[in-house]
């Protein structure tokens, strides 16, 4: 009895799916990718290289903050930006410390030791003592590109600082966020 029902229900579901999605899943749905008809190479739906983040600096910054940078930013500052061994970013604290994206980028690029050697004994708008909130590594020395550093800073400023993404991207990339993120993906 249940076997007979299965032989009726399964084909009905298959027919419904075939009628609903006659051309298959759309690009980006169900893991589908775009296929370049000339080269036959799989690419993201926006035409960017498969495996890249499609020129989106905010997505790149999120990936770096959470999993790709070594060590990840979240390991010290928390997944929610609430802090830990490093200072908290949440609730706009990151914007209070670094009102400009340029100063924020410089801090992430240099880290504690290089900042002390190259800039001075304090950092940020509140003139916090360098090393007073833990030791920050130089992400420039750890191999992140300038575009990758700008992307992670953009992510921090938007996600934890509450800034408008378009305004923050213009501040961090000088209006060239997509080009900067494309360079970071290559």
Helices and strands as residue ranges (DSSP letters): H 2-20, E 34-35, E 42-43, H 57-63, I 64-68, H 74-77, H 93-97, H 101-118, E 122-123, E 128-129, H 146-159, H 165-173, H 177-185
